């Protein structure tokens, strides 16, 4: 039995996940909920990619038994409605906690500009149709990623179950994620994020964002693979 937590006050999770694209299943979330209950932790659930699920189903931990009263769910218009930069979103949680968060927001952001609130209201009223329209290109590019990578065995992808990213394992090249990303940028002007940016567990990986049009994205992936093959011992 692990020792009871004495310092941490909360646990932050992100599902669907940035940078890996992983979607936490019911068993994983149940285990997380048990840890939070056993160690008296708040669970902060970042669910900004909940409309971009390609495999399985999104489950919010607030729906699990005996965890609702210690869970805060973070949502945003940034990904679901392509409003990146507008900085409009929400937090769902117990009323007492939300009262404190309102006080915090009042003293840090001074509210969301009216025209952005109007845009957010319009987008929300468009319903599921708009969310699906925004998500569709990323689902297409996820398939492009799988198809392109299937033609070689040097660069491998972590399972991309959701979100707009692919985490690629480039360790077969003998390079770190940091060195690979910098060299790819210098030689081919293709920008990726080194896995080391997300911690030591992602060393030797790069994160690819599926945020350019399909043809450019496929061409960039093919160039990335050619570059990786040229570096492989």
C-alpha positions, -999 to +999 in steps of 0.1 A: +000+000+000+014+034-010+020+060+016-008+085+019-002+117+000+008+146+023+016+174-002-002+173-035-037+189-035-048+180-070-043+157-100-045+171-136-054+148-165-060+156-202-082+132-222-082+131-252-046+139-247-022+164-260+005+154-271-002+117-275-038+116-287-046+089-261-082+086-249-085+073-213-109+043-210-133+035-182-108+013-164-081+040-164-105+067-152-118+044-125-082+039-112-076+077-113-108+082-094-097+057-067-064+075-063-081+108-059-105+095-033-078+076-014-054+105-013-080+133-009-071+150-042-091+173-064-092+159-100-088+186-127-100+171-160-089+190-191-114+179-218-109+205-244-105+178-271-137+159-262-152+165-297-122+149-314-124+112-305-114+087-332-115+055-312-135+045-282-156+071-264-149+101-242-158+097-206-158+126-182-148+116-147-175+138-133-199+111-145-182+085-122-196+076-088-183+093-057-159+116-076-182+144-088-178+165-056-140+166-061-138+170-099-133+202-120-139+198-157-122+223-180-137+230-214-129+254-242-142+268-275-106+268-288-106+232-302-142+222-306-152+254-325-119+266-339-118+296-317-081+294-307-069+327-293-103+339-282-097+325-247-132+316-239-141+284-220-156+271-188-150+250-157-177+227-143-175+216-107-191+219-072-207+252-065-185+261-036-153+256-057-168+275-086-175+305-064-138+307-056-129+303-092-152+332-102-134+353-077-100+343-091-112+350-127-125+384-117-091+394-104-070+379-132-088+383-165-115+409-159-140+389-180-142+379-216-147+407-242-183+410-253-177+403-290-160+370-281-189+360-259-212+368-288-191+346-311-190+318-286-228+319-281-233+318-319-209+288-322-226+269-293-260+274-308-248+258-341-248+225-321-232+192-330-230+200-367-204+227-363-184+206-339-183+177-364-173+201-392-144+214-372-133+179-361-135+163-396-102+175-411-083+161-381-099+127-385-089+127-422-053+137-413-052+110-387-060+085-414-034+101-437-008+097-408-016+060-405-015+054-443+018+072-448+036+056-418+024+021-429+049+023-458+080+022-436+093+009-403+116+036-390+092+061-375+064+047-354+033+064-341+017+061-306-020+051-309-038+083-320-073+079-305-082+116-303-072+152-305-052+169-334-018+155-328+004+125-336+033+115-313+060+099-334+088+077-321+121+086-339+145+067-317+155+044-346+173+073-361+197+075-331+186+111-325+168+127-296+135+142-303+151+176-297+178+171-322+155+155-348+130+184-345+157+210-348+174+193-378+141+188-396+133+225-391+167+236-403+169+214-434+133+213-445+115+241-427+091+216-411+082+225-375+075+198-350+076+197-312+103+177-295+090+151-272+114+162-245+093+194-243+066+172-225+090+155-201+115+127-201+089+100-208+085+114-243+123+116-251+131+103-286+097+114-299+083+144-318+048+157-318+032+165-351+002+189-353-024+180-379-032+216-385-023+223-421-043+213-452-043+176-462-020+179-492+006+199-473+003+176-443+009+145-464+038+161-482+054+171-449+050+136-434+066+121-465+095+145-462+098+138-425+101+100-433+127+106-460+147+127-435+144+100-408+155+073-432+186+094-441+196+097-405+191+060-396+223+041-389 
